[in-house]
């Protein structure tokens, strides 16, 4: 069209005009082209043109081309579309009507003319064991979103942080409380627990009670107050309002054949006794009495049991052989052993009326119904006497239950003062014996104290009448007099005194004790010297007797040696004569001359002598007469 217009113009106008017209037209066309190009907007696939006109706003999404005529809009801008990934989302608000919406990926998001992105985020990925709590702010409602999933908000929803579900095994549970309703529930395993928004776990994950055959638990319901007993073998889960009464699972009481236990029902106070062998499971309101398991009492020939009936208060002694288990209203006061007395022993039994009964081990001393072996009856006790002990009998600390009727020794220490005012400490030994127990008990309650005080008073009286020297000389006489004077005192108390002796005495004052010690030492030294002299004389006498015996034996030895020498010489001479006679007789035929034979014998004897001498280390000197040697001088030298 533009080319046709140019052709018409060229035909009508002259050449110059044609040229001017062409230039003007070309300029016009170029200006028009520039205007058109400046009004065009070219949009890519991810671009959006936002045009703000005088009355409204419009958008154009690419890819496209848009012509913007001048004076028809206020502003125009090209913005990039929002690219949402697989997990991305945006919250968009319409500024005109105020509504909000959620756009999720994957997509290329072009906003509307009045849209505004308030929030960008990523979807929450939940695994199989995860969940979140979602709250709708417009309605206030909450809900739980469980995995596996990807959560995107809707409207005004907000989510909590991701939480892990509670994994419960077969023997585990959780106590869940709903704060909106106040309800409580127990969720048992094996399971995954996803909590609702208004729920919470009280006490965390807990173990159920796995009970063996001899185990049980008692559960108290706090709402109703009811106690429930659960026995094994089982796995026990508590109820929503239940908790253990005893703090943990309990083992049933395993009673042996010789054991028992008392159980009281706290609802009515009734007591029952369970004897073994048995397994005892406590009931809902049961309680163990007397600290648990007790041993039954073996009643035999040597053991009896004293039993009190709590309902009547009466006592009875059970002596029949049995394995005794008390009843519900009975308690064991005491297990009494058979009292068996040796021949020298005796005991006194006091009954409830205060009467005394004497029991002796010696059959010759028995009286009435008293027995040698017996059980102590109810309301009776063994009488105890408190006697004074120690060397000075200062305290009544000897507790006597069994009386020894054999003779005994008593050691005492007594302070006395002599006529010359020397204070002495005596140590005495008393050999005594209880002969009549009944008389002794009725007469005194402290026999050893009475004996000591009596002996002490007697020694004080007698020692005050003599000086120290007299006391030392007449010590045994004084002891004998005291012993013989007081027989009636001891007999009246059923005691027989066999002997009384002073075994040691010493002075209380140091100076006097030193003098006495010197006297004793001098006496001892004198005795030692006498003993030493006697010992030396005995040694000398014994030595002389030994020398005499030695000389006698030496004389006998010399006599025997002399006799042996004579006999040896006689035998040697006879042998030598026999040899000479044999020599002479053997040469009588060859050498008829007796003198020649004698010279030959002498020559042989000399030869034998020389041979013996030559074998020793001695030097032998010969004279000319001995060897028949002569020296001659011929005078030719």
C-alpha positions in Angstrom: 0.0 0.0 0.0 2.8 2.4 0.9 4.6 1.5 -2.4 1.4 2.3 -4.4 1.0 5.7 -2.8 4.6 6.5 -3.6 4.0 5.5 -7.2 0.9 7.8 -7.6 2.8 10.7 -6.1 5.7 10.2 -8.6 3.4 10.2 -11.6 1.6 13.5 -10.7 4.5 15.7 -9.5 7.5 16.9 -11.5 10.9 15.4 -11.0 12.2 18.0 -8.4 9.1 17.9 -6.7 9.2 14.2 -7.0 12.6 14.2 -5.2 11.6 16.6 -2.4 8.3 14.7 -1.9 10.2 11.5 -1.8 12.6 12.7 0.9 9.8 14.1 3.0 7.8 11.0 2.6 10.7 8.9 3.5 11.3 11.0 6.6 7.7 10.6 7.5 7.9 6.9 7.0 11.0 6.6 9.1 9.4 8.6 11.9 6.4 6.5 11.7 8.4 3.3 11.8 10.4 4.5 14.8 7.1 5.3 16.6 5.7 1.9 15.9 8.8 0.1 17.0 9.0 2.1 20.3 5.4 1.2 21.0 6.0 -2.6 20.6 6.9 -4.9 23.6 8.4 -8.4 22.9 7.9 -10.8 25.8 9.8 -14.1 26.3 8.3 -17.3 27.8 9.3 -16.4 31.4 8.4 -12.7 31.1 5.3 -10.6 32.0 4.4 -7.1 31.0 2.7 -5.1 33.8 0.9 -2.0 32.4 -0.4 0.5 34.8 -3.1 2.5 33.0 -4.9 5.5 34.3 -7.8 3.5 35.8 -6.6 0.0 36.2 -3.6 -2.4 35.8 -3.3 -5.2 33.3 -0.7 -7.9 32.6 0.4 -9.7 29.5 2.2 -13.0 29.9 4.8 -14.2 27.3 5.6 -15.3 24.9 3.9 -12.5 23.0 4.2 -9.0 21.4 2.3 -6.0 22.9 1.8 -2.5 21.4 1.7 0.3 23.9 0.1 3.4 22.5 1.4 6.6 23.9 -0.8 8.5 26.4 -2.8 5.3 27.1 -0.8 4.2 30.3 1.2 5.5 33.2 4.0 3.0 33.3 4.9 -0.4 31.9 7.5 -2.9 33.1 8.7 -6.3 32.2 9.2 -8.7 35.1 10.4 -12.2 35.3 7.9 -14.9 36.1 8.5 -16.9 39.3 9.9 -20.4 38.6 8.7 -22.8 41.3 10.5 -26.1 41.8 9.1 -29.5 42.6 9.0 -28.7 46.4 8.4 -24.9 46.2 5.3 -22.9 46.9 4.3 -19.2 47.2 1.6 -17.5 49.1 -0.1 -14.9 46.9 -2.4 -12.1 48.1 -4.9 -10.2 45.9 -4.5 -6.6 46.9 -8.0 -5.7 45.6 -10.1 -8.2 47.5 -7.6 -9.3 50.1 -7.9 -13.0 49.4 -4.8 -15.3 49.6 -4.0 -18.4 47.7 -1.2 -20.9 47.5 0.6 -21.8 44.3 2.7 -24.9 44.2 5.4 -26.1 41.8 6.6 -27.3 39.5 5.4 -24.4 37.3 6.3 -21.0 35.9 4.1 -18.6 37.9 2.7 -15.4 36.4 1.1 -13.1 38.9 -2.2 -11.5 38.3 -2.5 -7.7 37.9 -3.2 -7.2 41.6 -1.3 -10.2 43.0 1.5 -9.8 45.7 3.8 -12.6 46.9 3.6 -12.6 50.7 5.6 -15.7 51.4 7.8 -18.2 49.7 8.8 -21.6 51.0 9.4 -25.2 50.5 7.1 -28.1 51.2 7.8 -30.0 54.3 8.9 -33.6 53.5 7.7 -36.1 56.1 9.1 -39.6 56.4 7.1 -42.6 57.6 8.0 -41.8 61.3 7.6 -38.0 61.2 4.6 -35.7 61.5 3.8 -32.0 62.0 1.0 -30.1 63.7 -0.8 -27.7 61.4 -2.9 -24.8 62.7 -5.5 -22.8 60.6 -5.3 -19.3 61.9 -8.6 -18.3 60.3 -10.6 -21.0 62.1 -8.3 -21.9 65.0 -8.5 -25.6 64.2 -5.4 -27.8 64.3 -4.7 -31.1 62.7 -1.9 -33.6 62.5 -0.2 -34.4 59.2 1.5 -37.8 59.2 4.2 -39.0 56.8 5.1 -40.2 54.3 4.1 -37.1 52.4 5.0 -33.6 51.4 2.9 -30.9 53.1 2.0 -27.5 51.6 0.0 -25.0 53.5 -3.5 -24.1 52.5 -4.9 -20.7 53.2 -3.7 -19.4 56.6 -2.2 -22.7 57.8 1.1 -22.7 59.8 3.1 -25.8 60.7 5.2 -26.7 63.7 8.7 -28.1 63.4 8.9 -31.7 62.3 8.4 -34.2 65.1 9.3 -37.9 65.4 6.5 -40.4 66.1 7.0 -42.4 69.3 8.1 -46.0 68.4 6.6 -48.5 70.7 7.8 -52.1 71.1 5.6 -55.0 72.2 6.2 -54.3 75.9 6.1 -50.5 75.8 3.4 -47.9 76.2 2.8 -44.2 76.6 0.2 -42.3 78.6 -1.4 -39.6 76.4 -3.3 -36.7 77.9 -5.7 -34.6 75.8 -5.6 -31.0 77.3 -8.7 -30.0 75.4 -10.9 -32.6 76.9 -8.9 -33.8 79.9 -9.1 -37.4 78.7 -6.3 -39.8 79.3 -5.5 -42.9 77.3 -2.8 -45.6 77.2 -1.3 -46.3 73.8 0.3 -49.8 73.7 2.9 -51.2 71.4 3.8 -52.5 68.9 2.9 -49.2 67.0 3.9 -45.7 65.9 2.3 -43.0 67.9 1.4 -39.7 66.2 0.2 -37.2 68.7 -2.8 -34.9 68.0 -2.3 -31.1 68.4 -4.0 -31.1 71.9 -2.3 -34.3 73.1 0.8 -34.7 75.2 2.8 -37.6 76.7 3.0 -37.9 80.5 6.1 -39.6 81.8 7.6 -40.5 78.4 7.9 -44.0 76.9 7.5 -46.6 79.6 7.9 -50.3 79.9 5.0 -52.6 80.6 5.4 -55.2 83.4 6.4 -58.6 82.2 5.3 -61.0 84.9 6.6 -64.5 85.6 4.5 -67.2 87.1 5.4 -66.2 90.6 5.1 -62.4 90.1 2.2 -60.0 90.3 1.4 -56.3 90.4 -1.3 -54.3 92.2 -2.7 -51.3 90.4 -4.6 -48.4 92.0 -7.2 -46.5 90.0 -7.0 -42.9 91.3 -10.5 -42.1 89.9 -12.4 -44.9 91.4 -10.0 -46.0 94.2 -10.2 -49.6 93.1 -7.1 -51.8 93.4 -6.7 -54.5 90.7 -4.3 -57.4 91.0 -2.6 -58.8 87.9 -0.7 -62.1 88.1 1.8 -63.7 85.7 2.5 -65.2 83.3 1.5 -62.1 81.2 2.4 -58.6 80.1 0.5 -56.0 82.1 -0.3 -52.5 80.8 -1.8 -50.0 83.3 -5.0 -48.2 82.7 -5.1 -44.4 82.1 -5.6 -43.6 85.8 -3.7 -46.5 87.3 -0.3 -46.7 89.1 1.5 -49.3 91.1 0.6 -49.6 94.7 3.9 -51.2 95.7 6.3 -49.2 93.5 7.3 -52.2 91.4 6.2 -55.6 90.5 6.2 -58.0 93.4 7.3 -61.6 93.8 4.9 -63.9 95.4 6.0 -65.1 98.8 7.5 -68.6 98.4 6.8 -70.5 101.5 8.8 -73.5 102.3 7.4 -76.4 104.3 8.6 -74.9 107.6 7.4 -71.3 106.9 4.3 -69.3 107.3 3.0 -65.8 106.8 0.2 -63.7 108.4 -1.9 -61.6 106.0 -4.5 -59.0 107.1 -7.3 -57.8 104.9 -7.3 -54.0 105.5 -11.0 -53.6 104.5 -12.3 -55.7 107.4 -9.2 -56.4 109.6 -9.5 -60.1 109.1 -6.2 -62.0 109.6 -5.4 -65.3 107.9 -2.4 -67.6 108.2 -0.9 -69.2 105.1 1.4 -72.1 105.8 3.9 -73.6 103.3 4.6 -75.1 101.0 2.7 -72.4 99.0 2.9 -69.3 96.8 1.2 -66.3 98.4 -0.2 -63.6 96.2 -1.5 -60.6 98.1 -5.0 -59.5 97.4 -6.1 -55.9 96.5 -6.3 -54.8 100.2 -3.9 -57.4 101.8 -1.0 -56.5 104.0 1.8 -58.6 105.4 2.0 -58.7 109.2 5.0 -59.3 111.5 7.7 -58.3 108.9 6.9 -61.1 106.4 7.8 -64.7 106.4 8.3 -66.5 109.7 9.8 -69.9 110.5 7.4 -72.5 111.9 8.6 -73.8 115.3 10.0 -77.2 115.6 8.5 -78.6 118.8 10.5 -81.6 119.9 11.9 -83.2 123.0 14.3 -80.3 123.6 12.1 -77.4 122.5 8.7 -76.0 123.5 6.9 -72.9 122.5 5.1 -70.4 124.7 2.0 -69.1 122.8 -0.3 -66.2 123.7 -3.9 -66.0 122.4 -4.3 -62.3 121.5 -8.1 -62.5 121.7 -8.1 -63.8 125.4 -4.5 -62.9 126.5 -4.0 -66.4 127.8 -0.6 -68.1 127.7 -0.1 -71.8 127.0 3.1 -74.0 126.7 3.0 -76.3 123.8 5.3 -79.4 124.3 3.8 -82.0 121.9 6.1 -82.8 119.1 5.0 -81.1 115.9 5.8 -78.3 113.4 3.9 -75.5 115.1 2.2 -72.7 113.0 0.3 -70.1 115.1 -3.3 -69.4 114.4 -4.6 -66.0 113.2 -5.1 -64.7 116.8 -2.0 -66.3 118.3 1.6 -65.0 118.6 4.7 -66.8 119.7 6.0 -65.2 122.9 9.1 -67.4 123.3 10.7 -70.6 122.2 11.9 -72.4 125.4 14.6 -74.9 125.5 14.6 -77.9 127.7 16.4 -77.1 130.9 18.8 -80.1 131.5 20.8 -80.1 134.7 24.1 -81.7 135.2 24.8 -83.7 138.4 26.4 -80.6 140.0 23.8 -78.0 138.9 20.7 -76.7 140.4 18.1 -74.0 139.4 15.3 -72.2 141.3 12.0 -71.6 139.5 9.7 -68.9 140.9 6.0 -69.3 139.9 3.3 -66.7 139.5 2.5 -66.9 143.2 6.1 -66.2 144.3 6.7 -69.8 145.4 10.2 -71.2 144.9 10.7 -74.7 143.3 14.2 -76.2 143.5 15.5 -78.5 140.7 18.7 -80.5 141.2 20.7 -82.5 138.7 21.8 -84.9 141.4 19.1 -87.6 142.0 20.0 -87.8 145.7 18.9 -84.1 146.2 15.6 -84.3 144.4 12.5 -83.3 146.4 8.8 -83.6 145.6 7.9 -82.9 142.0 11.1 -81.2 141.0 12.5 -82.7 137.8 16.1 -82.8 136.5 14.9 -82.0 132.9 11.9 -79.7 132.4 10.4 -76.9 130.4 9.8 -73.6 132.2 6.0 -73.4 132.7 4.0 -70.3 131.7 4.1 -67.4 134.2 7.3 -68.8 135.7 10.9 -67.6 135.6 14.3 -68.8 136.6 15.4 -67.0 139.7 18.5 -65.0 139.4 20.9 -64.1 142.2 23.2 -61.1 141.9 26.5 -61.9 143.7 29.5 -59.7 144.3 32.4 -60.2 142.0 36.1 -59.2 142.0 38.9 -59.6 144.5 37.2 -57.0 146.8 33.6 -57.8 146.0 32.8 -54.1 145.2 30.0 -54.7 142.6 27.2 -57.2 142.4 27.9 -58.1 138.8 27.8 -61.9 139.0 24.4 -63.0 137.6 23.7 -66.6 138.7 21.0 -68.6 137.1 22.5 -72.1 137.4 24.0 -72.8 140.8 27.2 -74.9 140.8 27.0 -77.2 143.8 30.6 -78.4 143.5 33.4 -77.2 145.8 34.8 -74.0 144.5 37.6 -71.5 145.1 37.2 -67.9 146.1 40.0 -65.4 145.9 39.8 -62.3 148.1 41.9 -59.2 148.8 41.6 -57.7 152.3 43.1 -54.6 153.9 44.1 -55.1 157.6 46.2 -53.2 160.2 48.5 -54.8 162.7 49.0 -53.9 166.4 52.0 -51.8 165.5 50.0 -49.8 162.9 51.3 -51.5 159.8 48.7 -51.7 157.1 48.8 -54.9 155.1 47.0 -56.2 152.0 46.2 -59.9 152.3 45.3 -62.2 149.4 43.3 -65.2 150.7 42.0 -68.3 149.0 38.8 -69.9 150.3 37.7 -73.4 149.3 33.9 -73.6 149.8 30.8 -75.5 148.8 27.1 -74.9 148.8 25.5 -77.8 150.7 21.9 -76.5 151.2 20.6 -74.3 148.3 17.2 -73.7 150.0 18.8 -72.4 153.2 21.2 -70.3 151.2 18.5 -68.6 149.1 16.3 -67.9 152.1 19.2 -66.6 154.2 21.1 -64.3 151.8 20.9 -62.9 148.3 24.6 -62.2 148.0 26.5 -65.2 149.3 30.0 -64.2 148.0 29.6 -60.7 149.5 28.6 -62.1 152.9 31.5 -64.5 152.9 34.0 -61.8 152.0 32.7 -59.4 154.6 32.8 -62.0 157.3 36.4 -63.1 156.5 37.4 -59.5 156.2 36.0 -58.6 159.7 37.7 -61.6 161.3 41.1 -60.9 159.7 40.8 -57.2 160.8 40.0 -58.3 164.4 42.8 -60.9 164.7 45.5 -58.9 162.9 44.9 -55.9 165.2 46.0 -58.1 168.1 49.5 -58.9 166.8 52.5 -57.0 165.6 53.9 -57.3 162.1 56.5 -59.7 163.3 53.9 -61.8 165.2 51.7 -61.8 162.1 54.6 -63.1 160.0 55.4 -65.8 162.6 51.8 -66.8 163.3 50.2 -66.3 159.9 49.0 -69.9 159.5 47.7 -70.0 163.1 45.6 -66.9 162.6 44.1 -68.3 159.4 43.2 -71.5 161.2 41.6 -69.7 164.1 39.5 -67.6 161.7 38.5 -70.8 159.8 37.4 -72.7 162.9 35.6 -69.8 164.6 33.2 -69.0 161.8 31.8 -72.4 161.0 28.3 -71.6 162.4 28.2 -68.4 160.2 28.7 -70.4 157.0 26.5 -73.4 158.1 23.6 -71.0 158.7 23.8 -70.0 155.0 24.0 -73.6 153.7 27.7 -73.3 153.0 30.6 -75.6 154.0 34.1 -74.1 154.2 36.9 -76.6 153.5 39.9 -74.4 153.9 41.1 -70.8 154.3 44.6 -69.8 153.4 46.6 -66.5 153.1 48.5 -66.9 149.8 50.2 -63.5 149.8 50.5 -60.3 151.9 52.2 -57.0 151.3 52.5 -53.6 153.0 50.4 -50.7 151.8 53.0 -48.0 152.8 55.9 -47.9 150.4 58.6 -47.4 153.1 57.4 -50.3 155.2 57.0 -52.4 152.1 60.7 -51.7 151.3 61.8 -52.8 154.7 59.7 -55.9 154.5 61.2 -56.5 151.1 64.7 -56.2 152.5 63.9 -58.7 155.2 62.5 -61.1 152.7 65.5 -60.5 150.4 68.0 -61.1 153.2 66.2 -64.3 154.3 66.1 -65.4 150.7 69.8 -64.6 150.2 70.8 -66.5 153.4 68.8 -69.5 152.1 70.5 -69.1 148.7 74.0 -69.0 150.3 73.2 -72.1 152.4 71.9 -73.8 149.4 75.0 -72.8 147.4 77.4 -74.0 150.1 75.6 -77.4 150.2 75.8 -77.6 146.5 79.5 -76.9 146.5 80.2 -79.5 149.2 78.2 -82.0 147.2 80.3 -81.3 144.1 83.6 -81.6 146.0 82.5 -84.9 147.6 81.4 -86.2 144.3 84.7 -85.2 142.7 86.7 -86.9 145.5 84.7 -90.0 145.1 85.4 -89.9 141.4 89.1 -89.6 142.0 89.1 -92.5 144.4 87.3 -94.7 141.9 89.8 -93.6 139.2 92.8 -94.5 141.3 91.4 -97.9 142.2 90.8 -98.5 138.5 94.4 -97.3 137.6 95.9 -99.8 140.2 93.9 -102.7 138.8 95.0 -101.6 135.3 98.7 -101.6 136.2 98.4 -105.0 137.8 96.8 -106.4 134.8 99.4 -104.8 132.5 102.2 -106.3 134.6 100.7 -109.7 134.5 100.4 -109.5 130.8 104.0 -108.4 130.4 105.2 -111.4 132.4 103.2 -113.7 130.3 104.4 -112.1 127.0 108.1 -112.4 128.2 107.6 -116.0 129.2 106.1 -116.9 125.8 108.8 -114.9 123.9 111.6 -116.6 125.9 110.2 -120.0 125.3 109.9 -119.3 121.6 113.5 -118.0 121.5 114.8 -121.0 123.4 113.0 -123.3 121.0 114.6 -121.5 118.0 118.1 -121.7 119.5 117.6 -125.4 120.4 116.5 -126.1 116.9 119.5 -124.1 115.4 122.0 -125.9 117.5 120.5 -129.3 116.9 120.4 -128.7 113.1 124.1 -127.8 113.0 125.3 -130.5 115.3 126.1 -132.9 112.4 128.0 -130.3 110.3 129.5 -128.3 113.1 130.3 -130.7 115.9 131.9 -128.0 118.1 129.4 -126.4 120.4 131.3 -123.1 120.7 131.5 -122.7 116.9 127.8 -123.2 116.7 127.3 -120.5 119.4 129.5 -118.0 117.5 127.5 -118.7 114.3 124.3 -118.0 116.2 125.7 -114.7 117.6 126.9 -113.6 114.2 123.4 -114.2 112.8 121.9 -112.2 115.6 124.2 -109.3 114.9 123.3 -109.5 111.2 119.6 -109.3 112.1 120.3 -106.3 114.4 122.2 -104.5 111.6 119.3 -105.1 109.2 116.8 -103.6 111.6 119.0 -100.6 112.2 119.7 -100.0 108.5 115.9 -99.7 107.9 115.6 -96.7 110.3 117.1 -93.2 110.2 119.5 -93.7 113.1 123.4 -93.4 112.8 125.4 -96.4 113.9 129.0 -96.1 115.2 131.4 -99.0 115.5 134.5 -99.3 117.6 137.5 -101.4 116.6 136.7 -103.8 119.2 133.2 -104.3 117.8 134.3 -105.0 114.3 137.7 -106.6 115.0 139.4 -103.9 112.9 143.2 -103.2 113.0 145.2 -100.5 111.3 148.8 -101.2 110.2 151.5 -98.8 109.0 154.3 -100.1 106.8 156.3 -96.9 106.8 156.6 -96.5 103.0 154.7 -93.2 102.7 
